[in-house]
């Protein structure tokens, strides 16, 4: 009897540790490297890049960063305008819905690596493409769209300093390098990892709703397995 009780207690403690570890990882902001090791290029330069495939299965939220590893012959354009995105036309875009995070210099004879960190500041559909060479790179696969959810909301470092109670994001200035928020991601970063908020608050409780949101029906299977283990014991 005592051995059976100890076995059940061990299962229970393991389950609690499991919940705590996944709850903490779900709360973290993330950095995503666009295209992973292939980087940010068009199909003419790297025929195997597929940004639609790269986006699939990922969950993007406010406060996450996209890291674009590319070179000075490829630009990073972010827009909330579907027409701008489908036309691959940055030159005729409106300043209030389209941001140029990096510009290019096609006339330069030197090609050098560039790494651009782009924070996700607005809920909803967001589009990215390269506007270089009159949209040619965009038309050859250098484009993708993502859906940004609210998640935990923006961290304080990305909120408008004029209104601490508001989650309205800062408005980057097109073409201004100073508009890119500081990031701890090095230029050699080539895979996503989790980054905690600037001032994370320790949690003494486990949030099953957060766990369920990220892992869906897997939570039910965990309870089934634990229930079987208890019955066997």
C-alpha positions as a Markdown table, in Angstrom:
| # | Residue | x | y | z |
|---|---|---|---|---|
| 1 | Unk | 0.0 | 0.0 | 0.0 |
| 2 | Unk | 2.8 | 2.4 | 0.9 |
| 3 | Unk | 4.7 | 1.7 | -2.3 |
| 4 | Unk | 1.5 | 2.3 | -4.3 |
| 5 | Unk | 1.0 | 5.7 | -2.6 |
| 6 | Unk | 4.6 | 6.7 | -3.2 |
| 7 | Unk | 4.3 | 5.8 | -6.9 |
| 8 | Unk | 1.2 | 7.9 | -7.2 |
| 9 | Unk | 2.8 | 10.8 | -5.4 |
| 10 | Unk | 5.8 | 10.7 | -7.8 |
| 11 | Unk | 3.5 | 10.8 | -10.8 |
| 12 | Unk | 1.6 | 13.8 | -9.3 |
| 13 | Unk | 4.9 | 15.7 | -8.7 |
| 14 | Unk | 6.1 | 15.0 | -12.2 |
| 15 | Unk | 2.9 | 16.3 | -13.6 |
| 16 | Unk | 3.1 | 19.6 | -11.6 |
| 17 | Unk | 6.7 | 20.1 | -12.8 |
| 18 | Unk | 5.7 | 19.5 | -16.4 |
| 19 | Unk | 2.9 | 22.1 | -16.2 |
| 20 | Unk | 5.2 | 24.7 | -14.6 |
| 21 | Unk | 7.9 | 24.3 | -17.2 |
| 22 | Unk | 5.6 | 24.6 | -20.2 |
| 23 | Unk | 3.6 | 27.5 | -18.6 |
| 24 | Unk | 6.8 | 29.5 | -18.3 |
| 25 | Unk | 7.9 | 28.8 | -21.9 |
| 26 | Unk | 4.5 | 29.9 | -23.2 |
| 27 | Unk | 4.8 | 33.2 | -21.5 |
| 28 | Unk | 8.1 | 34.2 | -23.2 |
| 29 | Unk | 8.5 | 36.5 | -26.2 |
| 30 | Unk | 10.2 | 34.9 | -29.2 |
| 31 | Unk | 12.7 | 35.8 | -31.9 |
| 32 | Unk | 12.1 | 34.2 | -35.3 |
| 33 | Unk | 14.8 | 34.1 | -38.0 |
| 34 | Unk | 13.1 | 34.5 | -41.3 |
| 35 | Unk | 13.9 | 31.5 | -43.6 |
| 36 | Unk | 16.0 | 30.0 | -40.9 |
| 37 | Unk | 19.5 | 29.2 | -42.2 |
| 38 | Unk | 18.5 | 30.2 | -45.8 |
| 39 | Unk | 17.9 | 33.8 | -44.7 |
| 40 | Unk | 16.0 | 36.5 | -46.6 |
| 41 | Unk | 16.5 | 36.2 | -50.3 |
| 42 | Unk | 14.5 | 35.6 | -53.5 |
| 43 | Unk | 14.2 | 32.4 | -55.5 |
| 44 | Unk | 16.6 | 33.7 | -58.2 |
| 45 | Unk | 19.4 | 33.8 | -55.7 |
| 46 | Unk | 18.3 | 30.8 | -53.5 |
| 47 | Unk | 15.8 | 28.6 | -55.4 |
| 48 | Unk | 14.9 | 26.5 | -52.3 |
| 49 | Unk | 13.5 | 29.4 | -50.1 |
| 50 | Unk | 9.8 | 29.0 | -49.4 |
| 51 | Unk | 8.5 | 31.6 | -46.9 |
| 52 | Unk | 5.0 | 30.3 | -47.0 |
| 53 | Unk | 6.3 | 27.0 | -45.7 |
| 54 | Unk | 8.5 | 28.7 | -43.2 |
| 55 | Unk | 5.5 | 30.6 | -41.7 |
| 56 | Unk | 3.3 | 27.5 | -41.4 |
| 57 | Unk | 2.8 | 26.2 | -37.9 |
| 58 | Unk | 4.3 | 29.3 | -36.2 |
| 59 | Unk | 2.4 | 31.5 | -33.7 |
| 60 | Unk | 3.3 | 35.1 | -33.9 |
| 61 | Unk | 2.3 | 37.6 | -31.1 |
| 62 | Unk | 2.8 | 41.2 | -30.1 |
| 63 | Unk | 6.4 | 41.8 | -28.8 |
| 64 | Unk | 8.0 | 39.0 | -30.9 |
| 65 | Unk | 10.8 | 39.9 | -33.3 |
| 66 | Unk | 11.4 | 38.8 | -36.9 |
| 67 | Unk | 15.1 | 38.6 | -37.7 |
| 68 | Unk | 16.0 | 39.1 | -41.4 |
| 69 | Unk | 19.5 | 37.9 | -42.3 |
| 70 | Unk | 20.2 | 39.1 | -45.8 |
| 71 | Unk | 22.6 | 41.4 | -47.7 |
| 72 | Unk | 22.6 | 45.0 | -48.9 |
| 73 | Unk | 21.0 | 44.1 | -52.2 |
| 74 | Unk | 17.7 | 43.0 | -50.5 |
| 75 | Unk | 15.4 | 45.2 | -48.6 |
| 76 | Unk | 12.8 | 44.6 | -45.8 |
| 77 | Unk | 9.4 | 46.2 | -46.4 |
| 78 | Unk | 6.6 | 45.7 | -43.9 |
| 79 | Unk | 3.0 | 46.7 | -44.8 |
| 80 | Unk | -0.5 | 46.4 | -43.5 |
| 81 | Unk | -1.9 | 47.2 | -47.0 |
| 82 | Unk | -2.9 | 44.2 | -49.1 |
| 83 | Unk | -2.7 | 46.1 | -52.4 |
| 84 | Unk | 0.8 | 47.3 | -51.6 |
| 85 | Unk | 1.8 | 43.7 | -50.8 |
| 86 | Unk | 0.3 | 42.1 | -53.9 |
| 87 | Unk | 1.7 | 44.8 | -56.2 |
| 88 | Unk | 5.2 | 44.5 | -54.7 |
| 89 | Unk | 5.2 | 48.3 | -55.0 |
| 90 | Unk | 6.9 | 50.2 | -52.2 |
| 91 | Unk | 7.4 | 53.5 | -54.1 |
| 92 | Unk | 3.6 | 54.2 | -54.2 |
| 93 | Unk | 2.8 | 53.0 | -50.7 |
| 94 | Unk | 1.3 | 55.2 | -48.1 |
| 95 | Unk | 3.7 | 56.2 | -45.2 |
| 96 | Unk | 1.1 | 55.4 | -42.5 |
| 97 | Unk | 0.7 | 51.7 | -43.4 |
| 98 | Unk | 4.1 | 50.7 | -44.9 |
| 99 | Unk | 7.5 | 50.7 | -43.3 |
| 100 | Unk | 10.9 | 50.4 | -44.9 |
| 101 | Unk | 13.1 | 48.7 | -42.3 |
| 102 | Unk | 16.2 | 48.6 | -44.6 |
| 103 | Unk | 17.1 | 50.2 | -47.9 |
| 104 | Unk | 19.3 | 48.8 | -50.6 |
| 105 | Unk | 22.0 | 50.0 | -52.8 |
| 106 | Unk | 22.0 | 48.1 | -56.1 |
| 107 | Unk | 24.7 | 50.4 | -57.5 |
| 108 | Unk | 27.2 | 49.3 | -54.8 |
| 109 | Unk | 29.8 | 46.9 | -56.1 |
| 110 | Unk | 30.4 | 45.5 | -52.6 |
| 111 | Unk | 27.9 | 43.0 | -51.2 |
| 112 | Unk | 27.9 | 42.7 | -47.4 |
| 113 | Unk | 25.7 | 40.9 | -44.9 |
| 114 | Unk | 22.9 | 42.7 | -43.1 |
| 115 | Unk | 20.8 | 41.7 | -40.1 |
| 116 | Unk | 17.5 | 43.5 | -39.4 |
| 117 | Unk | 15.3 | 43.1 | -36.3 |
| 118 | Unk | 11.7 | 43.9 | -36.8 |
| 119 | Unk | 9.3 | 43.9 | -33.8 |
| 120 | Unk | 5.7 | 42.9 | -34.2 |
| 121 | Unk | 3.7 | 45.9 | -33.0 |
| 122 | Unk | 0.2 | 45.5 | -34.3 |
| 123 | Unk | -2.5 | 42.8 | -34.1 |
| 124 | Unk | -3.8 | 41.3 | -37.3 |
| 125 | Unk | -2.4 | 40.5 | -40.8 |
| 126 | Unk | 1.1 | 41.8 | -41.5 |
| 127 | Unk | 2.9 | 41.6 | -44.9 |
| 128 | Unk | 6.6 | 41.5 | -45.7 |
| 129 | Unk | 8.4 | 41.7 | -49.0 |
| 130 | Unk | 11.6 | 43.0 | -50.7 |
| 131 | Unk | 10.9 | 46.2 | -52.7 |
| 132 | Unk | 14.2 | 46.1 | -54.6 |
| 133 | Unk | 14.6 | 46.2 | -58.4 |
| 134 | Unk | 11.1 | 47.5 | -59.0 |
| 135 | Unk | 9.5 | 44.6 | -57.1 |
| 136 | Unk | 11.4 | 41.8 | -59.0 |
| 137 | Unk | 12.6 | 40.1 | -55.9 |
| 138 | Unk | 9.1 | 40.2 | -54.4 |
| 139 | Unk | 7.7 | 38.7 | -57.5 |
| 140 | Unk | 10.3 | 35.9 | -57.3 |
| 141 | Unk | 9.2 | 34.6 | -53.9 |
| 142 | Unk | 10.7 | 37.1 | -51.4 |
| 143 | Unk | 7.4 | 37.8 | -49.7 |
| 144 | Unk | 5.2 | 36.4 | -47.0 |
| 145 | Unk | 2.3 | 37.3 | -44.7 |
| 146 | Unk | 1.7 | 36.4 | -41.0 |
| 147 | Unk | -1.1 | 36.8 | -38.5 |
| 148 | Unk | -0.1 | 38.5 | -35.3 |
| 149 | Unk | -2.2 | 37.8 | -32.1 |
| 150 | Unk | -2.3 | 39.8 | -28.9 |
| 151 | Unk | -0.6 | 37.2 | -26.7 |
| 152 | Unk | 0.7 | 39.0 | -23.6 |
| 153 | Unk | 0.6 | 42.4 | -25.3 |
| 154 | Unk | 3.6 | 44.6 | -25.9 |
| 155 | Unk | 6.4 | 44.7 | -23.4 |
| 156 | Unk | 7.1 | 48.1 | -21.8 |
| 157 | Unk | 10.2 | 48.6 | -24.0 |
| 158 | Unk | 8.0 | 48.7 | -27.2 |
| 159 | Unk | 5.1 | 50.8 | -25.9 |
| 160 | Unk | 4.6 | 54.5 | -26.6 |
| 161 | Unk | 6.4 | 56.2 | -23.7 |
| 162 | Unk | 3.8 | 59.1 | -23.8 |
| 163 | Unk | 1.1 | 56.7 | -22.5 |
| 164 | Unk | 2.2 | 53.9 | -20.2 |
| 165 | Unk | -1.4 | 52.6 | -19.9 |
| 166 | Unk | -1.8 | 52.2 | -23.6 |
| 167 | Unk | -0.6 | 49.3 | -25.7 |
| 168 | Unk | -0.4 | 51.5 | -28.8 |
| 169 | Unk | 3.0 | 50.8 | -30.4 |
| 170 | Unk | 5.7 | 53.3 | -31.3 |
| 171 | Unk | 5.5 | 54.5 | -34.9 |
| 172 | Unk | 8.8 | 53.7 | -36.7 |
| 173 | Unk | 10.0 | 56.3 | -39.1 |
| 174 | Unk | 10.4 | 54.9 | -42.6 |
| 175 | Unk | 14.1 | 54.5 | -43.5 |
| 176 | Unk | 15.3 | 55.6 | -40.1 |
| 177 | Unk | 17.6 | 53.0 | -38.5 |
| 178 | Unk | 16.9 | 54.5 | -35.1 |
| 179 | Unk | 13.3 | 53.3 | -35.4 |
| 180 | Unk | 14.4 | 49.7 | -35.0 |
| 181 | Unk | 14.2 | 48.8 | -31.3 |
| 182 | Unk | 17.3 | 47.4 | -29.6 |
| 183 | Unk | 17.5 | 43.6 | -29.5 |
| 184 | Unk | 19.8 | 41.2 | -27.9 |
| 185 | Unk | 19.9 | 39.0 | -31.0 |
| 186 | Unk | 23.4 | 38.8 | -32.5 |
| 187 | Unk | 24.0 | 39.1 | -36.2 |
| 188 | Unk | 25.0 | 35.4 | -36.4 |
| 189 | Unk | 21.6 | 34.3 | -35.0 |
| 190 | Unk | 20.2 | 31.5 | -37.2 |
| 191 | Unk | 17.4 | 29.9 | -35.3 |
| 192 | Unk | 14.5 | 31.0 | -33.0 |
| 193 | Unk | 14.8 | 30.9 | -29.3 |
| 194 | Unk | 12.8 | 32.4 | -26.5 |
| 195 | Unk | 13.4 | 35.8 | -24.9 |
| 196 | Unk | 11.9 | 36.8 | -21.7 |
| 197 | Unk | 10.3 | 40.2 | -21.1 |
| 198 | Unk | 12.5 | 43.0 | -19.6 |
| 199 | Unk | 10.9 | 42.7 | -16.2 |
| 200 | Unk | 9.3 | 39.3 | -16.0 |
| 201 | Unk | 7.2 | 38.7 | -12.9 |
| 202 | Unk | 7.6 | 35.4 | -11.2 |
| 203 | Unk | 4.6 | 33.2 | -11.2 |
| 204 | Unk | 3.7 | 31.0 | -8.3 |
| 205 | Unk | 0.7 | 29.3 | -10.0 |
| 206 | Unk | 0.2 | 27.3 | -13.1 |
| 207 | Unk | -2.0 | 28.6 | -15.9 |
| 208 | Unk | -3.8 | 25.7 | -17.5 |
| 209 | Unk | -5.5 | 28.1 | -20.0 |
| 210 | Unk | -2.2 | 29.2 | -21.4 |
| 211 | Unk | -0.9 | 25.7 | -21.5 |
| 212 | Unk | -4.1 | 24.5 | -23.3 |
| 213 | Unk | -3.9 | 27.4 | -25.8 |
| 214 | Unk | -0.4 | 26.4 | -26.9 |
| 215 | Unk | -0.8 | 22.6 | -26.8 |
| 216 | Unk | -4.5 | 22.1 | -27.5 |
| 217 | Unk | -5.7 | 18.5 | -27.3 |
| 218 | Unk | -2.3 | 17.3 | -26.0 |
| 219 | Unk | -3.4 | 18.4 | -22.6 |
| 220 | Unk | -6.3 | 15.8 | -22.7 |
| 221 | Unk | -3.9 | 13.0 | -23.7 |
| 222 | Unk | -1.6 | 13.9 | -20.7 |
| 223 | Unk | -4.6 | 13.4 | -18.3 |
| 224 | Unk | -5.5 | 10.1 | -20.0 |
| 225 | Unk | -1.9 | 8.8 | -19.6 |
| 226 | Unk | -1.7 | 10.0 | -15.9 |
| 227 | Unk | -5.1 | 8.4 | -15.2 |
| 228 | Unk | -4.0 | 5.1 | -16.6 |
| 229 | Unk | -0.8 | 5.2 | -14.6 |
| 230 | Unk | -2.8 | 5.8 | -11.4 |
| 231 | Unk | -5.1 | 2.9 | -12.2 |
| 232 | Unk | -2.2 | 0.5 | -12.8 |
| 233 | Unk | -0.5 | 1.6 | -9.6 |
